[in-house]
């Protein structure tokens, strides 16, 4: 077997800890999860978690950042294939929002928000990660709204915040009680955000119907 360099070993440890953290947070929730449990899941000592992430909160933030990048790239590729308003709405209301893991993860998110609300430093880090993600998604939506000739009923920055809150809320509700068809609910809301009217350069204002 090829011997790994120190950098490669560090990267492997980092990835193993991320995977273990995700598994433990899904299984136990954020508050009940411990650094010791996460380290044991990955096959390391608790010191490895502190060395790579500074603690449980840092590991959580690293997971959020990794998920944000993965989600954004997937959304970017999906939106690039859209050709109609309905395509765009479908891309923003995925059926995966009803997955059991999504419900568990949203419950963990709620725990994090409650646990860190009185920790200004952690709250600021979470807010910075969220703002960066929101800005990227809003920019992406602006690009494809223009391409498809759509006029959002709300500023896109507000649309992104609304979608995030709606997604978390529906998934969290699913964790404790049936929430109906979350994708259909999201699609209905988006139908109001992106009206049927399609802009054309030659259309007179009096001819607009939506």
N, C-alpha and C positions, 0 to 999 in steps of 0.2 A: 504493500500500500504506500501511496505517496504521502510523505510526511507534510503536515500542514505548517505553514509559517505562523508566527505568533499573531500576525494580523488576521489571518484566516481563522485561527483558533478563537480569537476574540469575537470575530463576526459570527462564527458558529454558536458560541455561547450566547451572544446577543439575540440571535434568532430563536434559539431554544428557549430562552427566558421569555421572549415575547409570546411564543406559542403556548408555553405553560401558563403565563399570565392570563391569556385569553381563555384558556380552558378552565382555570380556577375561577375567574370572574364570572363566567357563564354558569358554572356549577354552584358557586357559593354566594355570588353577589360581591359587590365591592367591599362593603363594610365587614362581612364575615371572613373574607379572604385575608390571609396573613402572608407576610414575606417568607416565613419559613415554609408554608405550604406550597407557595409558588416555586421556591427554590428546590424543594423536594420533588415536585412534579417534573422539573427540568433535569434533575439529577445533579444539582449543585448545592452549595451551602448558601445561607442567607447573605453572606458577604458578597457573593456574585451579583445579587440583585442591587445591593447598595452601590457596588462599584460601577455597574453599567447604567443604572437609572436613578440612583440616589434614594430609592425607596419605592413604596407601593404607588404613590401618586405619580412619580416620574415614569414608572412603567406604564401606568394608565395613559398618560399623555403620549408616550411613544406609540402605544397602540392606536390611539385616536389619530395621530398624525399619519401613521401607516395606512389606516383605513380610509382617511380622507384622500390620500394620494390614489389609492386603488379605486375608490368610488369615482373620483374625478376623471380618471383615465377611462373608466368604463362608460361614464356619462358622455364624455367627449366623443368617444367612438360611436356611441348610439345616436347622439344628436347629429353627427355628421351624416348619418344615413337617413335622417328624416326628410320627408318631402311634403308633408302636410301638417296642418294644425293638429289633427288627431294623432299623428305620429309623435309629435312633440309632447302632447299630453300623456300618451301612453309611456313615453320614455321617462317621464317624471313621476309616474305612479306605478312602480313595479309591483308585480304580484308577490315578490319576495318579502314585502313588508309584513306579511302575515306568518312568516316562518316562526317556529317556536324559539329558535335562537335569537331572532330579532327582538322578540318580546322580552326574553331574558336580558339581552344586552341593554335594551331601553330601561329596564328596571334598574340595572347597574348604573346606567347614566344618571337616573334620578337620584340614586344613592350618593353618587359622586357630587352632584350639584348641592345636595343637602349637606353633605359632610364638609364641603370646602367653602360653603357660603361665608363662613366666619374666618376664613384663612385668606387674607388679601393677596398674598404672594401667589398662592396656588390658583386662586380665582383669576388673577391677572393673566397667568400662563394659559389657563383654559380659554379665557376670552380671546387671547391673541391668536391661538390656534383656530378657534371657531371663526374669528373675523377674517383671517387669511383665507380659510376655506370658503366662506360666504362670498367674499369678493371674487374669488376665482369662478365660482358657479354663476354669480350674477353676470360676470363678463361673458361667460360662455352662452348664457341665455340671451344676452343682448345681441351677440353675434348671430345666433340662429333665429331670433325673432325678426331681425332685419332681413335676413336671407329669405325667410318664409313670408315676409310682409305682414307680420302680426304686430298689433299694438296692445301691449299689456294694459290692463285696467289699473294696475298698481305699479309703482316704481319697482324695478326688478330686485333691488336690495331688500325691499320689504317682502317680495314674493319668496325669496330664498329663506328668510327668517320664518315666514308663515309655514312653508313646506317642512322645515326642520322641526318646528314645534308640533305641527300636525302629525308628522311621522312618528315622533317620539310619543306623543299623547296616545295615538291609536295603538301602537305596539305595547305601551305600558298598560293600557286598558285590557288588551288581549291577555296580558300576563295574569290578570285577576278575574276577567269576565269576557265573554265573546264580544267582539267589537264590530261584528258585521263584516262586510267586504271592504277592507281597508283600502284596497286599490280603487274600488269603485267610488268610495267616498272622496279620495284624493282627486280622482279624475273629475268628479262633479265640481269640486272646488276650483280646479284648474280651468274648467269650462267657463267659469265666470271671470277668471283672471285673464284668459286669452279669448276674447269675444270672437264670434264667427266672422265678423267683418274682416275682409282682406283688403289692404291698402293697394291702390294702383296710382301711378304717377299722373294719369289723365283724369281721374275721378274728381268731379266737382264736390265741394263740401256738402251741398244740398242733396247729393246722391247717396251719401253715406247712410247705411242702414243699421249699423251695429256699433 
